[in-house]
């Protein structure tokens, strides 16, 4: 017999993967910002 009702756990999975992608993108952009700031500080100190 087939299940009745909504498919289980599909909305939550989609939401979780979306949030994890956002987190990954944020970390990458923060890493880039850190590199740029360090380069500016090094350039000022020379």
C-alpha distance matrix in Angstrom:
0.0 3.8 6.6 9.1 12.7 15.0 14.6 16.0 19.5 20.4 23.4 24.8 24.8 26.5 29.0 29.8 30.4 32.6 34.6 35.1 36.4 38.8 40.0 40.6 42.5 44.5 45.5 46.6 48.7 50.3 51.2 52.9 54.8 56.0 57.4 59.2 60.7 61.9 63.5 65.3 66.5 67.8 69.5 71.2 72.5 74.2
3.8 0.0 3.8 6.5 9.8 11.6 11.1 12.9 16.5 17.0 19.9 21.6 21.6 23.1 25.6 26.6 27.2 29.2 31.3 31.9 33.1 35.4 36.8 37.4 39.2 41.2 42.4 43.4 45.4 47.1 48.1 49.7 51.5 52.8 54.2 55.9 57.4 58.8 60.3 62.0 63.4 64.7 66.3 68.0 69.4 71.1
6.6 3.8 0.0 3.8 6.7 8.6 8.4 9.8 13.5 14.5 17.1 18.7 19.1 20.7 22.9 23.9 24.9 26.8 28.7 29.5 30.9 33.0 34.3 35.3 37.1 38.9 40.1 41.4 43.2 44.7 46.0 47.7 49.2 50.5 52.2 53.8 55.1 56.5 58.3 59.8 61.1 62.5 64.2 65.7 67.1 69.0
9.1 6.5 3.8 0.0 3.8 6.9 8.5 10.3 14.1 14.8 16.7 18.7 19.7 21.0 22.8 24.3 25.6 27.0 28.8 30.1 31.5 33.2 34.7 36.0 37.5 39.2 40.7 42.1 43.6 45.1 46.6 48.2 49.6 51.1 52.9 54.3 55.5 57.1 58.9 60.2 61.5 63.2 64.7 66.1 67.6 69.6
12.7 9.8 6.7 3.8 0.0 3.8 6.7 8.6 12.1 12.6 13.8 16.0 17.5 18.5 20.0 21.8 23.3 24.4 26.1 27.8 29.1 30.5 32.2 33.7 35.0 36.5 38.2 39.7 41.0 42.5 44.2 45.7 46.9 48.5 50.4 51.7 52.8 54.6 56.4 57.5 58.8 60.6 62.1 63.4 65.0 67.0
15.0 11.6 8.6 6.9 3.8 0.0 3.8 6.1 9.0 9.0 10.1 12.5 14.0 14.7 16.3 18.3 19.6 20.6 22.4 24.1 25.3 26.7 28.5 30.0 31.3 32.7 34.5 36.0 37.3 38.8 40.5 42.0 43.2 44.8 46.7 47.9 49.1 50.9 52.6 53.8 55.1 56.9 58.4 59.7 61.3 63.3
14.6 11.1 8.4 8.5 6.7 3.8 0.0 3.8 6.7 6.4 8.8 10.9 11.5 12.6 14.7 16.2 17.2 18.7 20.7 21.9 23.1 24.9 26.5 27.6 29.1 30.9 32.4 33.7 35.3 36.8 38.3 39.8 41.3 42.8 44.5 45.9 47.2 48.8 50.5 51.9 53.2 54.8 56.4 57.8 59.3 61.2
16.0 12.9 9.8 10.3 8.6 6.1 3.8 0.0 3.8 5.7 8.1 8.9 9.7 11.8 13.5 14.3 15.8 17.7 19.1 20.1 21.9 23.7 24.8 26.1 28.0 29.4 30.7 32.3 34.0 35.3 36.7 38.5 39.9 41.1 43.0 44.6 45.7 47.2 49.1 50.5 51.6 53.2 55.0 56.3 57.7 59.7
19.5 16.5 13.5 14.1 12.1 9.0 6.7 3.8 0.0 3.8 5.8 5.5 6.2 8.8 10.1 10.6 12.3 14.3 15.5 16.4 18.3 20.1 21.1 22.4 24.4 25.8 27.0 28.7 30.4 31.6 33.0 34.9 36.2 37.4 39.3 41.0 42.0 43.4 45.4 46.8 47.9 49.5 51.3 52.6 53.9 56.0
20.4 17.0 14.5 14.8 12.6 9.0 6.4 5.7 3.8 0.0 3.8 5.5 5.2 6.3 8.7 10.0 10.8 12.4 14.4 15.5 16.7 18.6 20.1 21.2 22.8 24.5 26.0 27.3 28.9 30.4 31.9 33.4 34.9 36.3 38.0 39.5 40.8 42.4 44.1 45.5 46.8 48.4 50.0 51.4 52.9 54.8
23.4 19.9 17.1 16.7 13.8 10.1 8.8 8.1 5.8 3.8 0.0 3.8 5.5 5.2 6.2 8.6 10.1 10.7 12.3 14.3 15.5 16.7 18.4 20.1 21.3 22.6 24.5 26.1 27.2 28.7 30.5 32.0 33.1 34.7 36.6 37.9 39.0 40.8 42.6 43.7 45.0 46.9 48.3 49.6 51.2 53.2
24.8 21.6 18.7 18.7 16.0 12.5 10.9 8.9 5.5 5.5 3.8 0.0 3.8 5.5 5.1 6.0 8.6 9.8 10.5 12.1 14.1 15.3 16.4 18.2 19.9 20.9 22.5 24.4 25.8 26.8 28.5 30.4 31.4 32.7 34.8 36.3 37.2 38.8 40.8 42.0 43.1 44.9 46.6 47.8 49.2 51.4
24.8 21.6 19.1 19.7 17.5 14.0 11.5 9.7 6.2 5.2 5.5 3.8 0.0 3.8 5.4 5.1 6.1 8.5 9.9 10.5 12.2 14.2 15.2 16.4 18.3 19.9 21.1 22.6 24.4 25.7 27.0 28.8 30.3 31.5 33.3 34.9 36.1 37.5 39.4 40.8 42.0 43.6 45.3 46.7 48.1 50.0
26.5 23.1 20.7 21.0 18.5 14.7 12.6 11.8 8.8 6.3 5.2 5.5 3.8 0.0 3.8 5.5 5.3 6.1 8.7 10.0 10.6 12.4 14.3 15.4 16.6 18.4 20.1 21.3 22.7 24.4 26.0 27.3 28.7 30.4 32.0 33.4 34.7 36.4 38.0 39.3 40.8 42.4 43.8 45.3 46.9 48.8
29.0 25.6 22.9 22.8 20.0 16.3 14.7 13.5 10.1 8.7 6.2 5.1 5.4 3.8 0.0 3.8 5.6 5.1 6.2 8.6 9.9 10.6 12.4 14.3 15.4 16.5 18.5 20.2 21.2 22.5 24.5 26.0 27.0 28.6 30.6 31.8 32.8 34.7 36.5 37.6 38.9 40.8 42.2 43.4 45.1 47.1
29.8 26.6 23.9 24.3 21.8 18.3 16.2 14.3 10.6 10.0 8.6 6.0 5.1 5.5 3.8 0.0 3.8 5.4 5.1 6.1 8.6 9.8 10.5 12.3 14.2 15.3 16.5 18.4 20.0 21.0 22.6 24.6 25.7 26.9 28.9 30.5 31.4 32.9 34.9 36.3 37.3 39.0 40.8 42.0 43.4 45.5
30.4 27.2 24.9 25.6 23.3 19.6 17.2 15.8 12.3 10.8 10.1 8.6 6.1 5.3 5.6 3.8 0.0 3.8 5.5 5.1 6.1 8.6 9.8 10.5 12.3 14.2 15.3 16.6 18.4 19.9 21.1 22.8 24.4 25.7 27.3 28.9 30.3 31.7 33.4 34.9 36.2 37.7 39.3 40.9 42.3 44.1
32.6 29.2 26.8 27.0 24.4 20.6 18.7 17.7 14.3 12.4 10.7 9.8 8.5 6.1 5.1 5.4 3.8 0.0 3.8 5.5 5.2 6.3 8.7 10.0 10.7 12.3 14.4 15.5 16.7 18.4 20.1 21.4 22.6 24.4 26.1 27.3 28.6 30.5 32.0 33.2 34.7 36.5 37.8 39.2 40.9 42.8
34.6 31.3 28.7 28.8 26.1 22.4 20.7 19.1 15.5 14.4 12.3 10.5 9.9 8.7 6.2 5.1 5.5 3.8 0.0 3.8 5.4 5.0 6.2 8.7 9.9 10.5 12.4 14.4 15.4 16.4 18.4 20.1 21.0 22.4 24.6 25.9 26.8 28.5 30.5 31.6 32.7 34.6 36.2 37.4 38.9 41.0
35.1 31.9 29.5 30.1 27.8 24.1 21.9 20.1 16.4 15.5 14.3 12.1 10.5 10.0 8.6 6.1 5.1 5.5 3.8 0.0 3.8 5.4 5.0 6.2 8.6 9.8 10.6 12.4 14.3 15.3 16.6 18.6 20.0 21.0 22.9 24.6 25.7 27.0 29.0 30.5 31.6 33.1 34.9 36.3 37.6 39.6
36.4 33.1 30.9 31.5 29.1 25.3 23.1 21.9 18.3 16.7 15.5 14.1 12.2 10.6 9.9 8.6 6.1 5.2 5.4 3.8 0.0 3.8 5.4 5.1 6.2 8.5 9.9 10.7 12.4 14.2 15.4 16.8 18.4 20.0 21.5 22.9 24.4 26.0 27.5 29.0 30.5 31.9 33.3 35.0 36.5 38.2
38.8 35.4 33.0 33.2 30.5 26.7 24.9 23.7 20.1 18.6 16.7 15.3 14.2 12.4 10.6 9.8 8.6 6.3 5.0 5.4 3.8 0.0 3.8 5.5 5.2 6.1 8.6 10.0 10.6 12.2 14.2 15.5 16.4 18.2 20.2 21.2 22.4 24.3 26.0 27.0 28.5 30.3 31.7 33.0 34.7 36.6
40.0 36.8 34.3 34.7 32.2 28.5 26.5 24.8 21.1 20.1 18.4 16.4 15.2 14.3 12.4 10.5 9.8 8.7 6.2 5.0 5.4 3.8 0.0 3.8 5.5 5.1 6.2 8.7 10.0 10.5 12.3 14.4 15.3 16.4 18.5 20.1 20.9 22.5 24.5 25.8 26.8 28.6 30.3 31.5 32.9 35.0
40.6 37.4 35.3 36.0 33.7 30.0 27.6 26.1 22.4 21.2 20.1 18.2 16.4 15.4 14.3 12.3 10.5 10.0 8.7 6.2 5.1 5.5 3.8 0.0 3.8 5.5 5.2 6.3 8.7 10.0 10.7 12.6 14.4 15.4 16.9 18.8 20.1 21.3 23.0 24.8 26.0 27.3 29.0 30.6 31.9 33.7
42.5 39.2 37.1 37.5 35.0 31.3 29.1 28.0 24.4 22.8 21.3 19.9 18.3 16.6 15.4 14.2 12.3 10.7 9.9 8.6 6.2 5.2 5.5 3.8 0.0 3.8 5.5 5.2 6.2 8.6 9.9 10.8 12.4 14.3 15.6 16.8 18.5 20.1 21.5 22.9 24.5 26.0 27.3 28.9 30.6 32.3
44.5 41.2 38.9 39.2 36.5 32.7 30.9 29.4 25.8 24.5 22.6 20.9 19.9 18.4 16.5 15.3 14.2 12.3 10.5 9.8 8.5 6.1 5.1 5.5 3.8 0.0 3.8 5.5 5.2 6.1 8.6 9.9 10.5 12.2 14.3 15.4 16.4 18.3 20.1 21.1 22.4 24.3 25.7 27.0 28.6 30.6
45.5 42.4 40.1 40.7 38.2 34.5 32.4 30.7 27.0 26.0 24.5 22.5 21.1 20.1 18.5 16.5 15.3 14.4 12.4 10.6 9.9 8.6 6.2 5.2 5.5 3.8 0.0 3.8 5.5 5.1 6.1 8.7 9.9 10.5 12.4 14.4 15.3 16.5 18.5 20.1 21.0 22.5 24.4 25.8 27.0 29.0
46.6 43.4 41.4 42.1 39.7 36.0 33.7 32.3 28.7 27.3 26.1 24.4 22.6 21.3 20.2 18.4 16.6 15.5 14.4 12.4 10.7 10.0 8.7 6.3 5.2 5.5 3.8 0.0 3.8 5.5 5.1 6.4 8.8 9.9 10.8 12.7 14.4 15.5 16.9 18.8 20.2 21.4 22.9 24.7 26.1 27.7
48.7 45.4 43.2 43.6 41.0 37.3 35.3 34.0 30.4 28.9 27.2 25.8 24.4 22.7 21.2 20.0 18.4 16.7 15.4 14.3 12.4 10.6 10.0 8.7 6.2 5.2 5.5 3.8 0.0 3.8 5.4 5.1 6.2 8.6 9.9 10.7 12.3 14.3 15.5 16.7 18.5 20.1 21.2 22.7 24.6 26.2
50.3 47.1 44.7 45.1 42.5 38.8 36.8 35.3 31.6 30.4 28.7 26.8 25.7 24.4 22.5 21.0 19.9 18.4 16.4 15.3 14.2 12.2 10.5 10.0 8.6 6.1 5.1 5.5 3.8 0.0 3.8 5.4 5.0 6.1 8.7 9.9 10.4 12.2 14.2 15.3 16.4 18.3 19.9 21.1 22.6 24.6
51.2 48.1 46.0 46.6 44.2 40.5 38.3 36.7 33.0 31.9 30.5 28.5 27.0 26.0 24.5 22.6 21.1 20.1 18.4 16.6 15.4 14.2 12.3 10.7 9.9 8.6 6.1 5.1 5.4 3.8 0.0 3.8 5.5 5.1 6.4 8.8 10.0 10.7 12.5 14.5 15.5 16.6 18.5 20.2 21.3 23.0
52.9 49.7 47.7 48.2 45.7 42.0 39.8 38.5 34.9 33.4 32.0 30.4 28.8 27.3 26.0 24.6 22.8 21.4 20.1 18.6 16.8 15.5 14.4 12.6 10.8 9.9 8.7 6.4 5.1 5.4 3.8 0.0 3.8 5.4 5.1 6.3 8.7 10.0 10.7 12.6 14.4 15.5 16.6 18.6 20.3 21.6
54.8 51.5 49.2 49.6 46.9 43.2 41.3 39.9 36.2 34.9 33.1 31.4 30.3 28.7 27.0 25.7 24.4 22.6 21.0 20.0 18.4 16.4 15.3 14.4 12.4 10.5 9.9 8.8 6.2 5.0 5.5 3.8 0.0 3.8 5.4 5.1 6.1 8.6 9.9 10.6 12.3 14.2 15.3 16.6 18.5 20.3
56.0 52.8 50.5 51.1 48.5 44.8 42.8 41.1 37.4 36.3 34.7 32.7 31.5 30.4 28.6 26.9 25.7 24.4 22.4 21.0 20.0 18.2 16.4 15.4 14.3 12.2 10.5 9.9 8.6 6.1 5.1 5.4 3.8 0.0 3.8 5.5 5.2 6.1 8.6 9.9 10.6 12.2 14.2 15.4 16.6 18.7
57.4 54.2 52.2 52.9 50.4 46.7 44.5 43.0 39.3 38.0 36.6 34.8 33.3 32.0 30.6 28.9 27.3 26.1 24.6 22.9 21.5 20.2 18.5 16.9 15.6 14.3 12.4 10.8 9.9 8.7 6.4 5.1 5.4 3.8 0.0 3.8 5.5 5.2 6.2 8.7 10.0 10.6 12.2 14.3 15.5 16.9
59.2 55.9 53.8 54.3 51.7 47.9 45.9 44.6 41.0 39.5 37.9 36.3 34.9 33.4 31.8 30.5 28.9 27.3 25.9 24.6 22.9 21.2 20.1 18.8 16.8 15.4 14.4 12.7 10.7 9.9 8.8 6.3 5.1 5.5 3.8 0.0 3.8 5.5 5.1 6.3 8.7 9.9 10.5 12.4 14.4 15.7
60.7 57.4 55.1 55.5 52.8 49.1 47.2 45.7 42.0 40.8 39.0 37.2 36.1 34.7 32.8 31.4 30.3 28.6 26.8 25.7 24.4 22.4 20.9 20.1 18.5 16.4 15.3 14.4 12.3 10.4 10.0 8.7 6.1 5.2 5.5 3.8 0.0 3.8 5.4 5.1 6.2 8.6 9.8 10.6 12.4 14.6
61.9 58.8 56.5 57.1 54.6 50.9 48.8 47.2 43.4 42.4 40.8 38.8 37.5 36.4 34.7 32.9 31.7 30.5 28.5 27.0 26.0 24.3 22.5 21.3 20.1 18.3 16.5 15.5 14.3 12.2 10.7 10.0 8.6 6.1 5.2 5.5 3.8 0.0 3.8 5.4 5.1 6.1 8.5 9.9 10.6 12.6
63.5 60.3 58.3 58.9 56.4 52.6 50.5 49.1 45.4 44.1 42.6 40.8 39.4 38.0 36.5 34.9 33.4 32.0 30.5 29.0 27.5 26.0 24.5 23.0 21.5 20.1 18.5 16.9 15.5 14.2 12.5 10.7 9.9 8.6 6.2 5.1 5.4 3.8 0.0 3.8 5.5 5.1 6.1 8.6 10.0 10.9
65.3 62.0 59.8 60.2 57.5 53.8 51.9 50.5 46.8 45.5 43.7 42.0 40.8 39.3 37.6 36.3 34.9 33.2 31.6 30.5 29.0 27.0 25.8 24.8 22.9 21.1 20.1 18.8 16.7 15.3 14.5 12.6 10.6 9.9 8.7 6.3 5.1 5.4 3.8 0.0 3.8 5.5 5.0 6.2 8.7 10.2
66.5 63.4 61.1 61.5 58.8 55.1 53.2 51.6 47.9 46.8 45.0 43.1 42.0 40.8 38.9 37.3 36.2 34.7 32.7 31.6 30.5 28.5 26.8 26.0 24.5 22.4 21.0 20.2 18.5 16.4 15.5 14.4 12.3 10.6 10.0 8.7 6.2 5.1 5.5 3.8 0.0 3.8 5.4 5.1 6.3 8.9
67.8 64.7 62.5 63.2 60.6 56.9 54.8 53.2 49.5 48.4 46.9 44.9 43.6 42.4 40.8 39.0 37.7 36.5 34.6 33.1 31.9 30.3 28.6 27.3 26.0 24.3 22.5 21.4 20.1 18.3 16.6 15.5 14.2 12.2 10.6 9.9 8.6 6.1 5.1 5.5 3.8 0.0 3.8 5.5 5.2 6.5
69.5 66.3 64.2 64.7 62.1 58.4 56.4 55.0 51.3 50.0 48.3 46.6 45.3 43.8 42.2 40.8 39.3 37.8 36.2 34.9 33.3 31.7 30.3 29.0 27.3 25.7 24.4 22.9 21.2 19.9 18.5 16.6 15.3 14.2 12.2 10.5 9.8 8.5 6.1 5.0 5.4 3.8 0.0 3.8 5.5 5.5
71.2 68.0 65.7 66.1 63.4 59.7 57.8 56.3 52.6 51.4 49.6 47.8 46.7 45.3 43.4 42.0 40.9 39.2 37.4 36.3 35.0 33.0 31.5 30.6 28.9 27.0 25.8 24.7 22.7 21.1 20.2 18.6 16.6 15.4 14.3 12.4 10.6 9.9 8.6 6.2 5.1 5.5 3.8 0.0 3.8 5.5
72.5 69.4 67.1 67.6 65.0 61.3 59.3 57.7 53.9 52.9 51.2 49.2 48.1 46.9 45.1 43.4 42.3 40.9 38.9 37.6 36.5 34.7 32.9 31.9 30.6 28.6 27.0 26.1 24.6 22.6 21.3 20.3 18.5 16.6 15.5 14.4 12.4 10.6 10.0 8.7 6.3 5.2 5.5 3.8 0.0 3.8
74.2 71.1 69.0 69.6 67.0 63.3 61.2 59.7 56.0 54.8 53.2 51.4 50.0 48.8 47.1 45.5 44.1 42.8 41.0 39.6 38.2 36.6 35.0 33.7 32.3 30.6 29.0 27.7 26.2 24.6 23.0 21.6 20.3 18.7 16.9 15.7 14.6 12.6 10.9 10.2 8.9 6.5 5.5 5.5 3.8 0.0
